[in-house]
Amino acid sequence: MRRLFARWRSHVHQIGEQCTTWRRQWEVERDLEQVVGATDSIIVGPWCSEVGYEVLYWIPFLRWVIAAYRIPPERIVAVSRGGTSSWYAGIATRYVEVFDHVQPAELSARAAAGILKQREFSDLDRIIVDGAWRTLGLSSSTRVLHPSLMFRWFAPFWSGHETLGFVERHTRFGRMAPSNIGSPVPLPQEYAAVKFYAARSLPDRPAVRAQLRAIVDSISERLPIVHLDTGLGIDDHADYTFGGSERCISLRGHFDASTNLAVQARVIAGARLFVGTCGSLAWLAPLLGVPTVPVFTDASFLHAHLHVARRVYGRVGGGSFSPLDLTGMIDAGLAIAAPPVVAGARLS
């Protein structure tokens, strides 16, 4: 009898959770319809959060929105940072740069305070939106599709209350193109792009740093390396720096905040390989058609994103995506080493 009651209580709890999830989804859908229901311009953004959420969820979600509600791109104004206008090709015909209206230090302060995900319309967001309004001379009836709506929309998936199918029904993935911006320094004809930074998925510990150094040294035996350490400190991540080799090129000190992501995407798009922390640009590189090795030691909060990535990159003809978990190697005391270089062999 107790077991029967326990099962009944568990079922009631599950039904209650599902009803709560459905109610929240209806509320988000209602809010979305209020935004897209008008006929004037729509500002999508401002996007000030992580690159990973932008390319895995926000941009594919926007593609779904304009397809589902038949919104012409001429109505859409994309507002993002770092010169990412090319990422919104086919979504928006107008782009406003965040750093034309706020200083990088303001985003840095928000990141330092742990406010990375835009779950609400902040005062800083209002400043940026007002700037976009003035810059383009938009009418007072212009609506704003804020990232908080997307975070609410996919929250049930990230919390485990919805399946990957829910994400697939509300996204449209596709290859992405870098801008035409040039590299700030001359680059080799062939190279690997590398971006390692300390994060929850890859904490800065001596054992981790030693493995990353071994990875960099091993790759440099095959290809010159271009390090994408910006030195800007806009987000909450500190870049690892591995200098000292003539086979390694650092772009540190050559970035401007307003174009830093455009430059990094351009460098990645020209690379034979991208290797970096599992996060940020590691989610973008396959969509640029580049073979990618995302590295981590803690996948506890990456599972949902890895599930999405493994599902979609192959479908859109993206670059290979080969996650590397260093935990086993560190626990076993193993080290990474490059295989012998065979004359005439190419890195595949």
N, C-alpha and C positions, 0 to 999 in steps of 0.2 A: 504493500500500500504506500509505503514511504517512497519507494522508487517510482511508482506511478505518479504520485504527487510531484516529485522532483522533476520528472519528464514534462508533466503538464505545465509546471511553473516555468521551465526552460523554454517551452514552446510559446507561452504567453509573452515571455521577455523578448524572444526573437521577433514575434509578430509586432510587438510594440516598437522595437527598433526599426523594423522595416517600414512601419507606418510613419515614423518620424522622418526617415530618409525620404520617403515619397513626398511627404508634405513639404520638406525643404526643397526638393527638386521642383515641385510645382511653383513654389514661391520664386525660385530663381528663374524659371521659364517665364513666369508672369512679368518679372522685372526686365528680362531680355526683350520681351515683346513690346513693352512700353518704350524701350530705347529705339528699336528698329521700326516701330509702327509709324513714325512720322515720315516726312518726305524730304527733310532738310539734311544737312551734313551730319555725319556721326564721327566724333573723335574716338578712336580706339586707343586707350592708354590713359595716362602716360605709363609706359612700362619702365620701371626702375628696379625690378627684381632680377633674379639670377637668369643667366643665359639658358640654363637647362630647362627651366619651366617655360621660358619664352619659345624655344624651338620644339620642345616635346609636346606642349599643351596649348599655349596661348595662340601662336600663329596657326597651328592646325585647327584650333577651335574657331578662330576668325574665318578661316577658309570655309568651314562648315556653316557658320552663321550666314555669310554672304550667299552661299549656295542655297541653303534651306529657305532663306527669306528673300531670295532673288534681289539682292542689293547690288547695284552697280558700283564698281570700285571708285567711280567719280564722286560718290557721296562720302567716301571714307578718307579720314585724315589719320594717318598712323603717327603716334608720338612715342619715340623711344630714344635710347641714348647710345652714343659711341659710333654714330654714322651707319646705322643698320637699315637704311632705307631700302636697299636691295632685297633684304629678307622679306619685305612686305610686297614684293612684286606680285601683281595679280589680285592683291587685296585692296590696296590704296593707291590713288594717283598723287596724293600729297603726303609729305613727310615733314614733321617738325622735330628738330633736335632738342632733347631735354637740356643739354648743356648750353644752349643758347639762352636759357631762362633761369637756370640755377647753377651754382658753383659745384664742382666735384666734391668739395669738402662737405656740402650739405648731404649728399648721398653717402659719403663716408661716415658721417655722424649717425645717420640712420642705420647703416650696417653695424657700426660699433655698438649701437643700442639693441642689436638683435632684431631689428625691424626689417627683415629682408622680403618677406612675402606680403604683398599688398592686399591684405584681407579687409581693409577699410579705406575710404577716401580720405586721405590725410591732408593736412594744411599744405604740405609741400606739393602734393598732387594738384591741389587747387591753384597754387601759384603757377605751376607749369601749364595747366589747362587754360588759365586766364591769359598766359603769354601766347599760347597757340591761337586763341581766339583773336587777340589783337594783331598778331603777325599776319594772319590770313584774312582778317576782316570778316570773320564768320558772323552769321546772324544770331540773334538772341535765342532762336528756337533750335540751335544746334544741340544735339544730344551727346552724351558721353557714355561709351561702353567701357567701363572701368575694369581693370584686371581683377578686382575683388569679386566680380560676378563669375569669372572663370574659376577662381579659387573655390568659390562656393559650389560651382557646378560639379567639379571633379573631386570635392572633398569625400564623398562616399566611396570613391574608388581608392583613394589614398588611405582611407581608414579601414578598408577591407569589406565594406558593405555593398560594393558593386564590383562587377567583374570587368575584365579587359574589354569585353564586348560593349559595355556602356561607353567606354572611351572611344572605341572604334565607331560607334554610331553617331558620335558628336564631334568628330574630327575629320579633317581631310589632309593627309600627309603628301608631301611632294619634295623633290630635290630642291635645294636652295642654291642661289648663285651669289658669289661675292661681288662686291662693288668693283669698279674699275680703278680704284685707288692704287697707287704704286707702293712698293716697299720703301721704307725710309733709308735702307742701306742696300748695296748690291748683294744679291743672293747667288749661291751656287746653282748650276743647272739642275742638279738633283740634290735633295736634302730631306732630312726628317725634321718635322716640327715637333717640339717638345714643350709641354707646359705642366710642370709639377708645382703644386701649392699645398700647403698644410690645410687640412679639413677634417671633419669628423670621419669621413671615409678613409682618410690617409693622414693620421696624426703625425706631427713632427717628433719622432723618437729616434734615438741613435740607430736602432736596428732597421727602421724604415729608411732612414736617410742613407744607410750603407747600401741597402738594396737598390735604391733609386740611383745612387752613384754608379753601381754596377751596371744598371740598365743603360744609363747614359754612356758609360764607357764602352759597353758592348755595341750599342748602336753606332757610335762614332767610328768604330772599326770598319763599318760597312758604308756609312753615309755621313757626310757633314751634318751637323745638327744646328738648327736655328731655335734658340730659346726664346719663348714668348713671355718673358718676365717683363711686365710693363713698368713696374716701380711706381704706379700711380696711386695704389692704395685706395681705390674707390670702393671695393667690397671688403668683406671681413676676412679675406684670405691673404696669407703671406706667401709669396712665391719662394720656392726653393731656388737657390742659385748654385750652379756647378760650373765654375770657371776654370781657367787655366789651360785648356786644350786649344790648340790651333784649329782643331776640327769643329769647334763650337763657336757659334756666332750669337751674341746676345743683342737683343733689340732694346734693352733697358736704356731709358733716357731719350729714346727716339719717338715716344708716343705723345700724342695730344689727346686729352680726354674725349673731345668731340668726334674723333675718328678712330679711337683705339680699337674698337671691335671690328670696324671695317678693315683696318690694316691686318689685324690678327686673322680674320677670315680669309683675306687675300693670300696671306703667307701660307695658311693651312691648305688652301685650295691648290697651291702650286707644289705641295709636298708629296713625296712618295709614300709617306707614313706619318701618322700623328700618334704620339704617345703622351699620356698625361694623366693627371688625377681624374678619377671617375666623377665627373661633374662638369659644369661650365661648358667649355668648348669641346669636350669629349663627346657631348651629345650632338653638337653641331657638325663635327668633322665628317661623319658618315654621310650626312645629307649634302655635303659638298663633294661626295664621291671619293673620299680619301680613306684608305684602310686605317682602322683606328684600334689602338690598344689602350683601353681605360684601366687604370691601376687603382687598387684599393686594398685595405685590410679589414674594413668593417662595412659589411653590406646590409646592416640591420635596417637602415632607412632607405636603401637603394632598390629593394626588391621590386616595388611597383614600377619604378622607372626602367629598370633593366628588362622587365617583362615587356613594357611598351617598346623599348628600343629593339629588342631581339625580334619582335613581331613585325615592325614597320620598315626597318632599313632595307631588308631584302626585297620587300614588296615594291619599294619606290626605286629600286636600282641603285641604292646607296653603296658606300664603301663597306668592306667587311668590318664587323664589330666583334672584337675578341677580348672580353674582360679578363683581367689578370688579378687574381687574389693572392697577395703575397703572404698571407697568414701562415699557410702550411710550410712555405719555404723558411720563414723566420723561425717557426716553432721547431722545425727539423734541423736548423742550423745549416741550411743549404745556401748556396750562392749562385747568382746569375752570371753566366759567362757566355761570350759570343762563340759560335761554332767557328772552326777554322775557315778562313777565307780561301775559296777556290778560285783560281785564275779564270776570269771570264764569267764568273757566277754573278747573278743579279739578285737583289733582294726582292722576294715575291710577296 
